[in-house]
Amino acid sequence: MSLYELSVPQFIKILGNLDKWFDKAEAHAQAKKFDTSVYLAARLAPDQLPFLKQVHIATDSAKLGVARVTGKEAPSFADDETTLGQLRERIQKTIAYLDTITPADFEGAATRVVTRPDGTKILGQDQLVQHTIPTFYFHAVTTYALLRHNGVDLGKKDYLGALKLVS
């Protein structure tokens, strides 16, 4: 399996699932008669980043992580979202960017030296496998857990989404 297959299609799938979780979150808020902005500040622990930042970091991990290992430029987002709708737009913009990345963009990525924001250097494969992928999933699952914690009816199938089955 290639680095492309390990990352881009999976990021797109989980981001698409995350967008669908927002459908359920909005329906839950409507049924319980509260504003969806309540979700944005939700935390599982007092020292944890809020829901809003979890979504920011999940989208940033996907787009910036892929950009770093492919040598491409990722779009910059202002991190100024204040609604679920705006977060959904951010998710869609991230997916649109990832849709532009091809397997050919990953040529040489495994051994490409990546300079991280702190100035340290790491091979592209190690950046992707040791940092980008775990960070992306950590923040995606935390977003899922925050919605569950706040009563949104989500299950494992919502997290995993459709599986590619063979016939």
DSSP file with accessible surface (Angstrom, degrees, kcal/mol):
  #  RESIDUE AA STRUCTURE BP1 BP2  ACC     N-H-->O    O-->H-N    N-H-->O    O-->H-N    TCO  KAPPA ALPHA  PHI   PSI    X-CA   Y-CA   Z-CA
    1    1 A M              0   0  176      0, 0.0     2,-0.1     0, 0.0     0, 0.0   0.000 360.0 360.0 360.0 136.2    0.0    0.0    0.0
    2    2 A S     >  -     0   0   58      1,-0.1     4,-2.0     5,-0.0     5,-0.2  -0.350 360.0-112.7 -83.4 163.6    1.3    3.4   -1.0
    3    3 A L  H  > S+     0   0   24      1,-0.2     4,-1.1     2,-0.2     5,-0.3   0.875 120.0  56.4 -61.9 -34.9    1.7    6.5    1.2
    4    4 A Y  H >> S+     0   0   37      1,-0.2     3,-1.0     2,-0.2     4,-0.8   0.963 107.9  46.0 -58.6 -52.4   -1.0    8.1   -1.0
    5    5 A E  H 34 S+     0   0   70      1,-0.3     5,-0.3     2,-0.2    -1,-0.2   0.827 110.6  54.3 -62.8 -33.0   -3.4    5.2   -0.2
    6    6 A L  H 3< S+     0   0   68     -4,-2.0    -1,-0.3     3,-0.1    -2,-0.2   0.722 125.9  16.4 -70.7 -21.3   -2.6    5.4    3.5
    7    7 A S  H <X S+     0   0    0     -4,-1.1     4,-3.2    -3,-1.0     5,-0.3   0.771 116.1  46.3-118.4 -73.2   -3.4    9.0    3.7
    8    8 A V  H  X S+     0   0    0     -4,-0.8     4,-2.6    -5,-0.3     5,-0.2   0.891 115.8  40.8 -54.6 -55.5   -5.4   11.0    1.1
    9    9 A P  H  > S+     0   0   33      0, 0.0     4,-2.3     0, 0.0    -1,-0.3   0.888 118.7  49.1 -62.3 -33.5   -8.4    8.7    0.4
   10   10 A Q  H  > S+     0   0   68     -5,-0.3     4,-2.6    -3,-0.2     5,-0.3   0.898 110.7  49.0 -71.1 -41.3   -8.6    7.9    4.1
   11   11 A F  H  X S+     0   0    0     -4,-3.2     4,-2.8     2,-0.2     5,-0.3   0.935 112.4  49.2 -61.4 -44.9   -8.5   11.6    5.1
   12   12 A I  H  X S+     0   0   36     -4,-2.6     4,-2.4    -5,-0.3    -2,-0.2   0.925 112.0  49.0 -60.7 -43.7  -11.2   12.4    2.5
   13   13 A K  H  X S+     0   0   59     -4,-2.3     4,-2.4    -5,-0.2    -2,-0.2   0.949 114.1  43.2 -62.2 -50.2  -13.4    9.5    3.8
   14   14 A I  H  X S+     0   0    8     -4,-2.6     4,-3.0     2,-0.2    -2,-0.2   0.903 113.4  51.7 -67.9 -38.1  -13.1   10.5    7.5
   15   15 A L  H  X S+     0   0    0     -4,-2.8     4,-2.2    -5,-0.3    -1,-0.2   0.908 110.1  50.1 -63.3 -38.8  -13.6   14.2    6.7
   16   16 A G  H  X S+     0   0   19     -4,-2.4     4,-1.7    -5,-0.3    -2,-0.2   0.906 111.1  48.8 -63.8 -39.6  -16.7   13.3    4.7
   17   17 A N  H  X S+     0   0    9     -4,-2.4     4,-1.9     2,-0.2    -2,-0.2   0.925 108.1  54.3 -63.3 -44.0  -17.9   11.2    7.7
   18   18 A L  H  X S+     0   0    0     -4,-3.0     4,-1.4     1,-0.2    -2,-0.2   0.915 105.4  53.2 -57.0 -44.0  -17.2   14.1   10.0
   19   19 A D  H  X S+     0   0   29     -4,-2.2     4,-0.8     1,-0.2     3,-0.3   0.903 107.9  51.0 -58.6 -39.3  -19.4   16.3    7.8
   20   20 A K  H >X S+     0   0  129     -4,-1.7     4,-1.4     1,-0.2     3,-0.5   0.833 101.6  61.1 -68.5 -31.3  -22.2   13.7    8.2
   21   21 A W  H 3X S+     0   0    2     -4,-1.9     4,-2.4     1,-0.2    -1,-0.2   0.860  97.4  60.2 -62.2 -32.5  -21.8   13.7   12.0
   22   22 A F  H 3X S+     0   0    0     -4,-1.4     4,-2.8    -3,-0.3    -1,-0.2   0.837  97.4  58.7 -64.8 -32.5  -22.7   17.4   11.8
   23   23 A D  H <X S+     0   0   84     -4,-0.8     4,-2.2    -3,-0.5    -1,-0.2   0.947 110.2  42.6 -57.6 -48.6  -26.1   16.5   10.2
   24   24 A K  H  X S+     0   0   77     -4,-1.4     4,-2.6     2,-0.2   129,-0.2   0.870 112.7  53.5 -67.5 -35.9  -26.8   14.4   13.3
   25   25 A A  H  X S+     0   0    0     -4,-2.4     4,-2.6     2,-0.2    -2,-0.2   0.926 110.0  47.3 -64.9 -42.8  -25.5   17.1   15.6
   26   26 A E  H  X S+     0   0   65     -4,-2.8     4,-2.4     2,-0.2    -2,-0.2   0.918 112.8  48.8 -65.1 -41.8  -27.8   19.7   14.1
   27   27 A A  H  X S+     0   0   55     -4,-2.2     4,-2.7    -5,-0.2    -2,-0.2   0.905 111.6  50.4 -64.2 -40.4  -30.8   17.3   14.3
   28   28 A H  H  X S+     0   0   35     -4,-2.6     4,-2.3     2,-0.2    -2,-0.2   0.931 111.0  47.9 -63.3 -45.8  -30.0   16.6   17.9
   29   29 A A  H  X>S+     0   0    1     -4,-2.6     5,-2.4     1,-0.2     4,-0.6   0.912 113.0  48.8 -62.7 -40.3  -29.7   20.3   18.8
   30   30 A Q  H ><5S+     0   0  156     -4,-2.4     3,-0.8     3,-0.2    -2,-0.2   0.934 111.8  48.3 -65.4 -43.7  -33.0   21.0   17.0
   31   31 A A  H 3<5S+     0   0   76     -4,-2.7    -1,-0.2     1,-0.3    -2,-0.2   0.871 118.0  40.8 -64.8 -36.4  -34.8   18.2   18.8
   32   32 A K  H 3<5S-     0   0  143     -4,-2.3    -1,-0.3    -5,-0.2    -2,-0.2   0.417 112.2-123.2 -91.9  -2.7  -33.4   19.3   22.2
   33   33 A K  T <<5 +     0   0  181     -3,-0.8     2,-0.3    -4,-0.6    -3,-0.2   0.917  64.9 125.5  62.2  51.4  -34.0   22.9   21.3
   34   34 A F      < -     0   0   63     -5,-2.4     2,-0.2    -6,-0.1    -1,-0.2  -0.956  65.0 -98.6-133.6 158.4  -30.5   24.3   21.8
   35   35 A D    >   -     0   0  104     -2,-0.3     3,-2.0     1,-0.1     4,-0.2  -0.545  25.2-131.1 -75.1 137.8  -28.2   26.3   19.6
   36   36 A T  T >> S+     0   0   37      1,-0.3     3,-1.5    -2,-0.2     4,-0.6   0.683  99.1  81.2 -64.4 -15.3  -25.5   24.3   17.8
   37   37 A S  H >> S+     0   0   59      1,-0.3     4,-0.7     2,-0.2     3,-0.6   0.746  75.5  75.6 -63.4 -18.7  -22.9   26.9   18.9
   38   38 A V  H X4 S+     0   0   75     -3,-2.0     3,-0.8     1,-0.2     4,-0.4   0.880  89.3  57.2 -57.6 -37.7  -23.0   25.0   22.2
   39   39 A Y  H X4 S+     0   0    2     -3,-1.5     3,-1.5    -4,-0.2    12,-0.4   0.851  92.3  69.6 -61.7 -35.9  -20.9   22.2   20.5
   40   40 A L  H << S+     0   0   19     -3,-0.6    12,-2.0    -4,-0.6    13,-0.3   0.792 105.3  38.1 -59.3 -30.7  -18.1   24.6   19.5
   41   41 A A  T << S+     0   0   71     -3,-0.8    -1,-0.3    -4,-0.7    -2,-0.2   0.451  88.1 128.4 -98.4  -1.1  -16.9   25.1   23.1
   42   42 A A    <   +     0   0   13     -3,-1.5     9,-2.1    -4,-0.4     2,-0.3  -0.237  32.0 177.2 -62.3 141.6  -17.5   21.5   24.2
   43   43 A R        -     0   0  112      7,-0.2    -2,-0.0   103,-0.1     6,-0.0  -0.980  34.2-146.1-139.4 151.9  -14.5   19.7   25.9
   44   44 A L  S    S+     0   0   77     -2,-0.3    -1,-0.1     5,-0.3    -2,-0.0   0.693  93.6  17.0 -87.6 -22.1  -14.1   16.3   27.4
   45   45 A A  S >  S-     0   0   36      4,-0.1     3,-1.9     1,-0.1    -1,-0.3  -0.984  82.0-113.5-147.1 150.8  -11.7   17.7   30.0
   46   46 A P  T 3  S+     0   0  127      0, 0.0    -1,-0.1     0, 0.0    -2,-0.0   0.805 116.6  47.8 -57.8 -31.1  -11.0   21.3   31.2
   47   47 A D  T 3  S+     0   0  149      2,-0.1     2,-0.3    -3,-0.0    -4,-0.0   0.316  93.0 101.6 -95.1  11.4   -7.4   21.3   29.8
   48   48 A Q  S <  S-     0   0   37     -3,-1.9    -3,-0.0     1,-0.1     0, 0.0  -0.680  81.6-104.9 -94.3 147.3   -8.5   19.9   26.4
   49   49 A L        -     0   0   80     -2,-0.3    -5,-0.3     1,-0.1    -4,-0.1  -0.403  47.1-105.2 -63.9 145.7   -8.9   22.1   23.3
   50   50 A P    >>  -     0   0   21      0, 0.0     4,-1.9     0, 0.0     3,-0.7  -0.203  32.0 -95.1 -72.7 167.2  -12.5   22.7   22.5
   51   51 A F  H 3> S+     0   0    1     -9,-2.1     4,-2.1   -12,-0.4     5,-0.2   0.859 122.6  58.7 -44.5 -49.7  -14.5   21.1   19.7
   52   52 A L  H 3> S+     0   0   39    -12,-2.0     4,-2.1     1,-0.2    -1,-0.3   0.917 108.2  44.7 -52.3 -47.3  -13.8   24.0   17.3
   53   53 A K  H <> S+     0   0   67     -3,-0.7     4,-2.8   -13,-0.3    -1,-0.2   0.828 106.6  60.6 -70.6 -30.4  -10.1   23.5   17.6
   54   54 A Q  H  X S+     0   0    3     -4,-1.9     4,-2.3     2,-0.2    -1,-0.2   0.931 108.3  44.1 -61.0 -42.7  -10.4   19.7   17.2
   55   55 A V  H  X S+     0   0    0     -4,-2.1     4,-2.5     2,-0.2     5,-0.3   0.919 112.4  52.7 -68.4 -42.7  -12.0   20.3   13.8
   56   56 A H  H  X S+     0   0    3     -4,-2.1     4,-2.8    -5,-0.2    -2,-0.2   0.939 112.9  44.0 -54.8 -49.3   -9.3   22.9   12.9
   57   57 A I  H  X S+     0   0   39     -4,-2.8     4,-3.0     2,-0.2     5,-0.2   0.887 111.1  53.5 -70.1 -36.7   -6.5   20.6   13.8
   58   58 A A  H  X S+     0   0    0     -4,-2.3     4,-1.9    -5,-0.2    -1,-0.2   0.955 114.6  41.3 -61.5 -47.4   -8.1   17.6   12.0
   59   59 A T  H  X S+     0   0    0     -4,-2.5     4,-2.5     1,-0.2     5,-0.3   0.922 116.5  48.9 -67.6 -42.2   -8.4   19.6    8.8
   60   60 A D  H  X>S+     0   0   33     -4,-2.8     4,-2.7    -5,-0.3     5,-0.6   0.900 108.3  54.3 -63.6 -40.5   -5.0   21.2    9.1
   61   61 A S  H  X5S+     0   0   17     -4,-3.0     4,-1.7    -5,-0.2     5,-0.3   0.927 111.5  45.5 -59.1 -43.9   -3.3   17.8    9.8
   62   62 A A  H  X5S+     0   0    0     -4,-1.9     4,-1.9    -5,-0.2     5,-0.2   0.971 120.9  35.2 -65.1 -53.9   -4.8   16.4    6.6
   63   63 A K  H  X5S+     0   0    6     -4,-2.5     4,-2.1     1,-0.2    -2,-0.2   0.928 123.9  40.8 -72.7 -42.6   -4.0   19.3    4.3
   64   64 A L  H  X5S+     0   0   54     -4,-2.7     4,-2.7    -5,-0.3    -3,-0.2   0.886 113.9  53.0 -74.0 -37.6   -0.7   20.4    5.8
   65   65 A G  H  X<S+     0   0    1     -4,-1.7     4,-1.8    -5,-0.6    -2,-0.2   0.936 113.0  43.6 -62.5 -44.8    0.6   16.9    6.4
   66   66 A V  H  X S+     0   0    0     -4,-1.9     4,-1.9    -5,-0.3     6,-0.3   0.920 113.6  52.0 -66.1 -42.5    0.0   15.9    2.8
   67   67 A A  H  X>S+     0   0    8     -4,-2.1     4,-1.7    -5,-0.2     5,-0.9   0.922 107.8  52.5 -60.8 -42.9    1.5   19.2    1.5
   68   68 A R  H  <5S+     0   0   79     -4,-2.7    -1,-0.2     1,-0.2    -2,-0.2   0.909 113.5  41.4 -61.5 -44.1    4.6   18.7    3.6
   69   69 A V  H  <5S+     0   0    0     -4,-1.8    -1,-0.2     1,-0.2    -2,-0.2   0.754 120.4  42.7 -80.3 -21.0    5.4   15.2    2.2
   70   70 A T  H  <5S-     0   0   10     -4,-1.9    -1,-0.2    -5,-0.2    -2,-0.2   0.571 103.6-124.9 -96.8 -11.9    4.4   16.0   -1.4
   71   71 A G  T  <5 +     0   0   61     -4,-1.7     2,-0.2     1,-0.3    -3,-0.2   0.624  67.5 131.1  77.1  13.5    6.2   19.4   -1.5
   72   72 A K      < -     0   0   85     -5,-0.9     2,-0.4    -6,-0.3    -1,-0.3  -0.528  62.2-106.8 -94.6 165.7    2.9   21.1   -2.6
   73   73 A E        -     0   0  176     -2,-0.2    -1,-0.0    -3,-0.1    -9,-0.0  -0.781  29.3-149.3 -95.1 133.9    1.4   24.2   -1.1
   74   74 A A        -     0   0   18     -2,-0.4   -10,-0.1     1,-0.1   -11,-0.0  -0.708  25.9-101.2 -97.4 151.8   -1.7   23.8    1.0
   75   75 A P        -     0   0   48      0, 0.0     2,-0.4     0, 0.0    -1,-0.1  -0.353  35.0-126.4 -66.9 152.1   -4.4   26.4    1.3
   76   76 A S        -     0   0  116     -2,-0.0     2,-0.4     2,-0.0   -16,-0.0  -0.863  19.7-158.5-102.3 134.5   -4.3   28.6    4.4
   77   77 A F        -     0   0   22     -2,-0.4    13,-0.0     1,-0.1   -17,-0.0  -0.911  17.4-137.5-113.0 145.0   -7.4   28.9    6.6
   78   78 A A        -     0   0   78     -2,-0.4    -1,-0.1     1,-0.1    -2,-0.0   0.579  27.9-134.0 -77.4 -11.5   -8.0   31.8    9.0
   79   79 A D        +     0   0   62      1,-0.1    -1,-0.1   -23,-0.0   -23,-0.0   0.882  67.8 126.0  58.0  39.6   -9.4   29.7   11.9
   80   80 A D        +     0   0  114      6,-0.1    -1,-0.1     2,-0.0     2,-0.1   0.182  25.2 138.3-114.9  19.0  -12.2   32.2   12.3
   81   81 A E        +     0   0   12      1,-0.1     3,-0.1     5,-0.1   -29,-0.0  -0.371  21.7 173.0 -66.8 142.7  -15.2   29.8   12.1
   82   82 A T        +     0   0   91      1,-0.1     2,-0.3    -2,-0.1    -1,-0.1   0.304  59.9  48.6-130.6   3.7  -18.0   30.5   14.6
   83   83 A T  S  > S-     0   0   59      1,-0.1     4,-2.0   -43,-0.0     5,-0.2  -0.950  80.4-115.3-140.5 161.2  -20.7   28.1   13.4
   84   84 A L  H  > S+     0   0    2     -2,-0.3     4,-2.5     1,-0.2     5,-0.2   0.886 117.4  58.3 -61.5 -37.0  -21.1   24.4   12.4
   85   85 A G  H  > S+     0   0   31      1,-0.2     4,-1.9     2,-0.2    -1,-0.2   0.908 106.2  46.9 -60.0 -42.1  -21.9   25.6    8.9
   86   86 A Q  H  > S+     0   0   68      2,-0.2     4,-2.0     1,-0.2    -1,-0.2   0.879 110.6  52.5 -68.8 -36.3  -18.6   27.4    8.6
   87   87 A L  H  X S+     0   0    0     -4,-2.0     4,-2.4     2,-0.2    -2,-0.2   0.889 106.9  53.6 -64.3 -37.5  -16.8   24.4   10.0
   88   88 A R  H  X S+     0   0   39     -4,-2.5     4,-2.7     1,-0.2    -2,-0.2   0.902 106.4  52.0 -62.5 -40.4  -18.5   22.3    7.3
   89   89 A E  H  X S+     0   0  125     -4,-1.9     4,-2.6     2,-0.2    -1,-0.2   0.907 108.8  51.1 -61.6 -40.5  -17.2   24.8    4.7
   90   90 A R  H  X S+     0   0    0     -4,-2.0     4,-2.2     2,-0.2    -2,-0.2   0.914 109.8  49.5 -62.7 -43.4  -13.7   24.3    6.1
   91   91 A I  H  X S+     0   0    0     -4,-2.4     4,-2.6     2,-0.2    -2,-0.2   0.937 111.8  48.6 -60.8 -45.7  -14.1   20.5    5.8
   92   92 A Q  H  X S+     0   0   89     -4,-2.7     4,-2.7     1,-0.2    -2,-0.2   0.889 110.3  50.9 -64.6 -38.1  -15.3   20.8    2.2
   93   93 A K  H  X S+     0   0  105     -4,-2.6     4,-2.1     2,-0.2    -1,-0.2   0.884 110.6  50.2 -66.1 -36.1  -12.4   23.1    1.3
   94   94 A T  H  X S+     0   0    0     -4,-2.2     4,-2.7     2,-0.2    -2,-0.2   0.936 111.5  47.3 -66.7 -45.1  -10.0   20.6    2.8
   95   95 A I  H  X S+     0   0   18     -4,-2.6     4,-2.5     1,-0.2    -2,-0.2   0.923 110.0  53.7 -61.1 -42.9  -11.6   17.7    0.9
   96   96 A A  H  X S+     0   0   54     -4,-2.7     4,-0.5     1,-0.2    -1,-0.2   0.906 110.5  47.0 -60.3 -41.0  -11.4   19.8   -2.3
   97   97 A Y  H >< S+     0   0   22     -4,-2.1     3,-1.8     1,-0.2     4,-0.4   0.952 111.5  50.0 -64.0 -48.0   -7.7   20.4   -1.8
   98   98 A L  H >< S+     0   0    0     -4,-2.7     3,-1.5     1,-0.3    -2,-0.2   0.845 101.6  63.9 -61.2 -31.6   -7.1   16.7   -1.1
   99   99 A D  H 3< S+     0   0  104     -4,-2.5    -1,-0.3     1,-0.3    -2,-0.2   0.705  96.6  58.5 -64.0 -19.8   -9.0   15.9   -4.2
  100  100 A T  T << S+     0   0   81     -3,-1.8     2,-0.4    -4,-0.5    -1,-0.3   0.607  87.3  93.4 -83.8 -12.1   -6.2   17.7   -6.2
  101  101 A I    <   -     0   0    3     -3,-1.5   -34,-0.0    -4,-0.4   -35,-0.0  -0.679  59.0-169.2 -86.2 133.9   -3.5   15.4   -4.8
  102  102 A T    >>  -     0   0   60     -2,-0.4     3,-1.1     1,-0.1     4,-0.5  -0.761  38.3-106.9-117.4 163.9   -2.6   12.4   -6.9
  103  103 A P  G >4 S+     0   0   76      0, 0.0     3,-1.6     0, 0.0     4,-0.1   0.878 119.9  61.4 -55.6 -35.5   -0.6    9.2   -6.3
  104  104 A A  G >4 S+     0   0   61      1,-0.3     3,-1.8     2,-0.2    -3,-0.0   0.820  92.1  65.5 -62.6 -28.8    2.1   10.8   -8.6
  105  105 A D  G <4 S+     0   0   39     -3,-1.1    -1,-0.3     1,-0.3   -33,-0.1   0.731  95.7  59.0 -64.4 -20.3    2.4   13.7   -6.2
  106  106 A F  G X< S+     0   0   18     -3,-1.6     3,-2.4    -4,-0.5     4,-0.5   0.411  72.8 129.7 -90.1   2.4    3.8   11.2   -3.7
  107  107 A E  T <  S+     0   0  155     -3,-1.8    -3,-0.0     1,-0.3     0, 0.0  -0.382  87.3   1.7 -59.1 122.9    6.7   10.1   -5.9
  108  108 A G  T 3> S+     0   0   46     -2,-0.1     4,-0.8     1,-0.1     3,-0.5   0.453  96.9 122.4  79.1   0.0    9.8   10.4   -3.8
  109  109 A A  T <4  +     0   0    0     -3,-2.4     3,-0.4     1,-0.2    15,-0.3   0.849  62.9  63.2 -64.2 -34.6    7.7   11.4   -0.7
  110  110 A A  T  4 S+     0   0   31     -4,-0.5    15,-1.8    14,-0.3    16,-0.4   0.894 116.4  28.3 -59.8 -38.8    9.0    8.5    1.4
  111  111 A T  T  4 S+     0   0  107     -3,-0.5    -1,-0.2    13,-0.2    -2,-0.2   0.399  91.4 119.3-106.1   1.6   12.6    9.7    1.3
  112  112 A R     <  -     0   0   83     -4,-0.8    12,-2.5    -3,-0.4     2,-0.6  -0.472  68.0-123.2 -66.0 134.7   11.9   13.4    0.9
  113  113 A V  E     -A  123   0A  88     10,-0.2     2,-0.5    -2,-0.2    10,-0.2  -0.725  28.3-159.6 -82.1 122.9   13.4   15.4    3.8
  114  114 A V  E     -A  122   0A   6      8,-3.7     8,-2.2    -2,-0.6     2,-0.7  -0.903   9.3-145.2-106.3 129.6   10.6   17.4    5.4
  115  115 A T  E     -A  121   0A  76     -2,-0.5     6,-0.2     6,-0.2     5,-0.1  -0.858  21.4-144.4 -94.2 119.3   11.4   20.4    7.6
  116  116 A R    >   -     0   0   55      4,-3.2     3,-2.7    -2,-0.7    11,-0.0  -0.325  28.3 -99.7 -79.0 163.0    8.8   20.6   10.3
  117  117 A P  T 3  S+     0   0  104      0, 0.0    -1,-0.1     0, 0.0    -2,-0.0   0.806 124.6  56.1 -55.0 -28.4    7.5   23.9   11.7
  118  118 A D  T 3  S-     0   0  107      2,-0.1     3,-0.1     1,-0.1    -2,-0.0   0.424 121.7-107.8 -85.0   3.1    9.9   23.7   14.7
  119  119 A G  S <  S+     0   0   46     -3,-2.7    -1,-0.1     1,-0.3     2,-0.0   0.276  77.2 130.6  92.7 -12.4   12.8   23.4   12.2
  120  120 A T        -     0   0   69     -5,-0.1    -4,-3.2     1,-0.0     2,-0.4  -0.359  51.7-130.7 -71.4 157.8   13.6   19.7   12.8
  121  121 A K  E     +A  115   0A 140     -6,-0.2     2,-0.3    -3,-0.1    -6,-0.2  -0.881  29.4 167.0-114.7 145.9   13.9   17.5    9.8
  122  122 A I  E     -A  114   0A  36     -8,-2.2    -8,-3.7    -2,-0.4     2,-0.2  -0.980  40.1 -98.0-151.6 150.7   12.3   14.1    9.2
  123  123 A L  E  >  -A  113   0A  74     -2,-0.3     4,-2.7   -10,-0.2   -10,-0.2  -0.490  37.0-118.1 -70.0 147.3   11.8   11.8    6.2
  124  124 A G  H  > S+     0   0    0    -12,-2.5     4,-2.6   -15,-0.3   -14,-0.3   0.879 113.5  52.4 -54.4 -43.5    8.4   12.2    4.5
  125  125 A Q  H  > S+     0   0   93    -15,-1.8     4,-2.8   -16,-0.3     5,-0.3   0.928 112.1  45.7 -60.7 -43.1    7.4    8.6    5.3
  126  126 A D  H  >>S+     0   0   50    -16,-0.4     4,-2.7     2,-0.2     5,-0.5   0.892 111.0  53.0 -68.6 -38.3    8.1    9.1    9.0
  127  127 A Q  I  X>S+     0   0    0     -4,-2.7     5,-2.7     3,-0.2     4,-1.5   0.949 115.4  41.1 -58.9 -47.0    6.3   12.5    9.0
  128  128 A L  I  <>S+     0   0    0     -4,-2.6     5,-2.7    -5,-0.2    -2,-0.2   0.952 123.3  36.2 -67.8 -49.2    3.2   10.9    7.6
  129  129 A V  I  <5S+     0   0   71     -4,-2.8    -3,-0.2    -5,-0.2    -2,-0.2   0.871 125.7  36.0 -77.3 -37.8    3.2    7.6    9.6
  130  130 A Q  I  <5S+     0   0  129     -4,-2.7    -3,-0.2    -5,-0.3    -1,-0.2   0.727 135.8   7.4 -90.9 -22.8    4.5    8.9   12.9
  131  131 A H  I  X<S+     0   0   67     -4,-1.5     4,-2.5    -5,-0.5     5,-0.3   0.723 121.2  47.8-123.9 -58.5    2.8   12.3   13.0
  132  132 A T  I  ><S+     0   0    3     -5,-2.7     4,-2.7     2,-0.2     5,-0.2   0.938 114.9  42.0 -60.3 -54.0    0.3   13.3   10.4
  133  133 A I  H  ><S+     0   0   30     -5,-2.7     4,-2.5    -6,-0.2     5,-0.3   0.956 117.8  45.1 -63.6 -49.2   -1.9   10.2   10.4
  134  134 A P  H  > S+     0   0   61      0, 0.0     4,-2.5     0, 0.0    -1,-0.2   0.915 114.9  49.2 -61.5 -39.1   -2.0    9.7   14.2
  135  135 A T  H  X S+     0   0   30     -4,-2.5     4,-2.2     2,-0.2     5,-0.3   0.935 110.6  50.4 -64.8 -44.8   -2.7   13.5   14.7
  136  136 A F  H  X S+     0   0    0     -4,-2.7     4,-2.3    -5,-0.3    -1,-0.2   0.956 114.6  42.8 -57.1 -51.1   -5.4   13.5   12.1
  137  137 A Y  H  X S+     0   0   63     -4,-2.5     4,-2.9     1,-0.2     5,-0.3   0.876 109.9  57.5 -67.6 -35.8   -7.2   10.5   13.7
  138  138 A F  H  X S+     0   0  111     -4,-2.5     4,-1.9    -5,-0.3    -1,-0.2   0.949 113.0  39.4 -57.4 -48.4   -6.7   11.7   17.2
  139  139 A H  H  X S+     0   0   24     -4,-2.2     4,-2.0     2,-0.2    -2,-0.2   0.852 115.1  52.4 -76.5 -30.7   -8.5   15.0   16.5
  140  140 A A  H  X S+     0   0    0     -4,-2.3     4,-2.3    -5,-0.3    -2,-0.2   0.942 112.8  44.4 -66.3 -46.5  -11.2   13.3   14.3
  141  141 A V  H  X S+     0   0   62     -4,-2.9     4,-3.0     1,-0.2    -2,-0.2   0.862 111.0  54.3 -69.5 -31.0  -12.0   10.8   17.0
  142  142 A T  H  X S+     0   0   10     -4,-1.9     4,-2.6    -5,-0.3    -1,-0.2   0.917 107.7  50.4 -67.4 -38.9  -12.0   13.5   19.7
  143  143 A T  H  X S+     0   0    0     -4,-2.0     4,-2.0     2,-0.2    -2,-0.2   0.946 112.2  47.7 -60.0 -46.2  -14.5   15.4   17.6
  144  144 A Y  H  X S+     0   0   34     -4,-2.3     4,-2.6     1,-0.2    -2,-0.2   0.937 111.8  49.8 -58.4 -48.0  -16.6   12.3   17.4
  145  145 A A  H  X S+     0   0   32     -4,-3.0     4,-3.1     1,-0.2    -1,-0.2   0.876 107.9  53.7 -63.3 -37.6  -16.3   11.7   21.1
  146  146 A L  H  X S+     0   0    0     -4,-2.6     4,-1.4     2,-0.2    -1,-0.2   0.906 110.1  47.0 -65.1 -40.5  -17.3   15.3   21.9
  147  147 A L  H  <>S+     0   0    0     -4,-2.0     5,-2.4     2,-0.2     3,-0.2   0.936 114.2  47.2 -65.6 -44.2  -20.5   14.9   19.8
  148  148 A R  H ><5S+     0   0  119     -4,-2.6     3,-2.1     1,-0.2    -2,-0.2   0.926 109.5  54.1 -59.5 -46.0  -21.3   11.6   21.5
  149  149 A H  H 3<5S+     0   0  127     -4,-3.1    -1,-0.2     1,-0.3    -2,-0.2   0.816 106.6  53.3 -59.1 -30.0  -20.6   13.1   24.9
  150  150 A N  T 3<5S-     0   0   51     -4,-1.4    -1,-0.3    -3,-0.2    -2,-0.2   0.190 127.9 -96.1 -95.1  16.6  -23.1   15.8   24.1
  151  151 A G  T < 5 +     0   0   42     -3,-2.1     2,-0.2     1,-0.3    -3,-0.2   0.442  69.7 151.5  93.1   0.9  -25.8   13.3   23.2
  152  152 A V      < -     0   0    0     -5,-2.4     2,-1.8    -6,-0.2    -1,-0.3  -0.504  52.2-120.2 -70.4 132.9  -25.5   13.0   19.5
  153  153 A D        +     0   0  125   -129,-0.2     2,-0.4    -2,-0.2    -1,-0.1  -0.546  57.4 145.6 -78.8  83.9  -26.7    9.6   18.3
  154  154 A L        -     0   0    2     -2,-1.8     2,-0.2   -10,-0.1    -3,-0.0  -0.925  23.0-175.7-118.8 147.9  -23.5    8.4   16.6
  155  155 A G    >>  -     0   0   28     -2,-0.4     4,-1.5     1,-0.0     3,-0.8  -0.752  46.2 -84.7-131.8-178.6  -22.2    4.9   16.5
  156  156 A K  H 3> S+     0   0  157      1,-0.3     4,-3.0    -2,-0.2     5,-0.3   0.864 124.9  57.7 -57.8 -37.9  -19.1    3.0   15.2
  157  157 A K  H 3> S+     0   0  182      1,-0.2     4,-2.5     2,-0.2    -1,-0.3   0.847 103.4  54.0 -64.0 -32.1  -20.6    2.8   11.7
  158  158 A D  H <4 S+     0   0   47     -3,-0.8    -1,-0.2     2,-0.2    -2,-0.2   0.880 112.2  44.6 -66.7 -37.7  -20.9    6.6   11.6
  159  159 A Y  H  < S+     0   0   39     -4,-1.5    -2,-0.2     1,-0.2    -1,-0.2   0.957 120.5  38.0 -69.6 -49.8  -17.2    6.8   12.4
  160  160 A L  H  < S-     0   0   63     -4,-3.0    -2,-0.2    -5,-0.1    -3,-0.2   0.834  91.3-166.9 -72.4 -35.4  -16.0    4.2   10.0
  161  161 A G     <  -     0   0   22     -4,-2.5    -1,-0.1    -5,-0.3     2,-0.1  -0.224  49.0 -14.5  71.9-167.9  -18.4    5.0    7.1
  162  162 A A        -     0   0   88     -4,-0.1     2,-0.3  -149,-0.1  -149,-0.0  -0.405  68.4-140.5 -70.1 138.2  -18.8    2.7    4.2
  163  163 A L        -     0   0  108     -2,-0.1     2,-0.9     1,-0.0    -1,-0.1  -0.775  18.5-115.5 -97.0 146.6  -16.3   -0.1    3.9
  164  164 A K        -     0   0  203     -2,-0.3     2,-0.3     2,-0.0    -2,-0.0  -0.719  42.8-171.4 -80.2 108.2  -14.9   -1.2    0.5
  165  165 A L        -     0   0  150     -2,-0.9     2,-0.3     0, 0.0    -3,-0.0  -0.726  17.4-132.0-101.0 153.3  -16.1   -4.7    0.2
  166  166 A V              0   0  144     -2,-0.3    -2,-0.0     1,-0.0     0, 0.0  -0.777 360.0 360.0-101.3 149.1  -15.2   -7.3   -2.4
  167  167 A S              0   0  170     -2,-0.3    -1,-0.0     0, 0.0     0, 0.0  -0.530 360.0 360.0-101.7 360.0  -17.8   -9.3   -4.1
